[in-house]
Amino acid sequence: MKINAAFVENILIRFLREEFSKFGYANGILGLSGGIDSTVAAYLSSRALGPDHVIGLILPYGETFGQDIDDAQSVAGSLGIRIRLIDIAPSVDAYYSRHPTNSRILKGNKMARERMSILYDHSEREHALIIGTSNKTELLLGYGTLHGDMACALNPLGDLYKTQVRALGRHLGIPDRILNKAPSAGLWEGQTDEQELGLVYEEIDRILFHLIDQRMPRDDVIGSGSEEATVDKIIRMIKGSQFKRCMPPIAKISERSVGHDFLYPYDWDK
């Protein structure tokens, strides 16, 4: 699972430059949360596109996550990228004042989608592509909000496990306070990813690497030292979230259906 961080950095910078060129865009925009994933994405984007062409949106819910705001602003300042700070609390609270709920999950999903709605609005304003920040661990587990934090135009981190993103961040020179911060989606005070998942990322990534990259059978993964209940939980999460990793299925009626037959890449020869 170890990566050659310098090699990965070069690949991802080249990926960003090539994809932006294909789409005909010069500017990129991303949500800056003050966490490791968005910070790594900001570092890569700044080096690939130039800091003048990267915009970071800091989108807190009120003043709940003050330290995260400070960290996001510090990252942007060190990189020299443009930032905008927009509080999502007024719009989220306005909705729930009319449609109240006590569910943290509902409110968290609404917050994630509100952030992405704002990102897409500013994407259009700035003629900028949205750079995704979801890592491979989150995508495989479905640990993200569909049309929320999982939405983007392109994603440089989607084939890196969480622990690999941290290793890349260390290579890029990201401050220790961000590298060592407990991962959180910033949905409510005290919320952390590992607490919500009930597992630590090192264990999750080891099991995912065996199951996905090495195609190791379930029983062999358990035989390698992983708890049966943990392996089965991760397998259930992978299977149960497959719909989040696919385009919506389209019922086939015609001879050439989008997704079934019309599969040309966007950069085919003209």
C-alpha positions, 0 to 999 in steps of 0.5 A: 500500500505504500506509494512513491509520493514524488511519482504520484505527485507528478502523475496527479499534476499531469492529470489535472493539467491534461484534463483541464486542457481537454475541457478548455478550462484554466480555472479550478475551484474546490471546497476547502474544509481545513482537512487533509483531503481538501488541503492535498487537492489544493496543493496539487491544484495550485502546482498544476494550474498556478495559484492565480487559477485556483479558488477555494471556497470555505463553507462553514456552518456558523461558527461551529468549526472555528479551527477548521476555518483558520486552517483552511485560511492558512492553507490558502494564504500559504499557497496564494490561492483566492478564497471566499468564506460563505456561511451556509447556516442561513440557507440550511436553517431557513429550510429546516425552519419550515421542514424541521427534523431531529435527524443528524443524517438528514441535516448532514446530507443537506449541509453537504449538498448546500455546499456543493450547490454553492460550489457549482454556482461559483463554478459557473461564475468563475468559469472554473471546474470543480475539483473533487476531494473524495478519496478511494476509501470514502468512494468504496465505502460510499462514505459521502453524500451523493450530489454533495461532497461526492460531486465534482468535474474531476477527482485527483484523489479518487484512487488514493486510500486515506492513508495514502493521501496522508502520505502524499500530504506529508511529501507535499509539506502540509502542516502537521496540525492538518496531517494529524487532525482527526478526519471529519466531514464537518457536519456537527460538533464532535463528529469524526469519520472514524467514530461514525464508521466505527473503524480506524482508517489504517484498518479499513485501508488494509482490508480494502487493499486486500479485497479490491487491489489484490482481489483476495477472497473474504476468507483469506482476508480474515485469515490474514488477521482481520476480524470477521465482523469487520471484513463483513461490515466493509464488504456490506458497505461496498456492495450497498453503496455501488449506486453511488459510484455509477451513473443512474441506470437508463431503461433501454428503448432505442438501438443506441442508448446513452450509457449502453451503446453511446460510449465515445469518450469526450476527447475522441478524434474530431 
